[in-house]
Structures are given as C-alpha cells and as structure tokens.
Amino acid sequence: MAVPKRKMSRSNTRHRRAQWKASRPDLVPITIDGSEYLVPRRLVRAYQRGLIEPES
C-alpha cells in the first residue's frame, strides 16, 4: 500500500475529497402485471421475482 511521504494539508485533502460525486443508477424499463416501471438495473431480478414491490 502506498504511504505518503509528507502530510497533506487540510485544504488539499478537502479539495480532493470534494471531487468525488455519486453517479445516478441507470434505470431500465420493466413490465410487471401490464404496468411499466423504471428500476435500477441491479434490482430488475428482484422486482420480477416479487421480492420488491414496485412503487406507483
């Protein structure tokens, strides 16, 4: 693991951390009981199996 040679200033640390942004999950259309819903791709199977109830 890399070890820093010098201490990083608080300002630099906060500027670096501020660059991180969460990305929105990509939504895919699925049809359940004749209704179409937009759900995250990783949850499609759970919705199809009935483990998660789709919200209206």
LINTAUR-V224068 format. One line per field, one symbol per residue. ss: DSSP state (H for helix, E for strand, L for the rest). A space follows every 50 residues. Layout:
BEGIN
ss: ???
END
This chain:
BEGIN
ss: LLLLLLLLLHHHHHHHHHLLLLLLLLEEEEEELLEEEEEEHHHHHHHHHL LLLLLL
END
